[in-house]
């Protein structure tokens, strides 16, 4: 019982102290003054970030270093662009011509049996030959050859369409 009376006394004292701590005002407030004014606490701004590149790799530098100095001409041959330029003209056989007088396409076959389409202007052969004319039964290739007196000489080669023995 003593504990119960002691706890009621402690409770009564704490309530009376908290009520006394509240400000009591008898002033009348304006109708719009009932809204409490809130203050925003001062927010400290973070210091601006500064990048220090010392000891770090350059993010804009390419991974592969390129030598931009002018290259010296060496006498090494580069690989030709197309497979038609990797073999001589003698290694190709004309197997077909299609189209009309205005636009023709020829098909040539190499020694391995692989076929390639040929148009006007197609490069063929190791000596830089170029197709200049496609006729119904042959193609004409022009090769430019350099002569010692520095004049380019053109040589015309013809590849004829060979009919198989059974065809006439």
C-alpha positions, 0 to 999 in steps of 0.5 A: 500500500505504501508503494501505491501511495508513493507512486500516486504522489510522484505522478501528481507532482510530475503532472503539476510541474509539467502544467506549470512549465506551459506558458499561459497567455491571456492575450487574444490572437488574430484569426490568422495568427493561429498558424505556427511559424516554422523556422528552417534551421541553417543548413551548412553547405558541403564544401565544393568537390575539387578533382585532384588528378595527381597520381590518377590515370587520365579518363579521356586518354585512349587505351591504345597509344597511337603513333601520329608521326608520318610513316615511312614508306616500306617496301612491304606489300599489303594484302589486297582488299578483295579475294579477287585481287589475291590471285592472277587473272589466269586463275579465274574462269568465266562461268556466266553473264546475266543482264541486258545491254545496259547493265550486265553482271558476270560470275567468275570462279576461282580454282577452288570453286568459289564464285564471285560477281563481277561488275563494271569497274571491279578490280581483279588480279594481282596487277591491279586489273579492272573490268572495263567491259562485260559482253554476252560471252566475255569480259574485258579487263584492263591492266595498267603497267608501268614502263621504265620511261614512266609512261603507263601502258595499258594491257587488255585481257579477255576472259571468254565464257567456256561452254561445257562439252555437252552444251552447244 
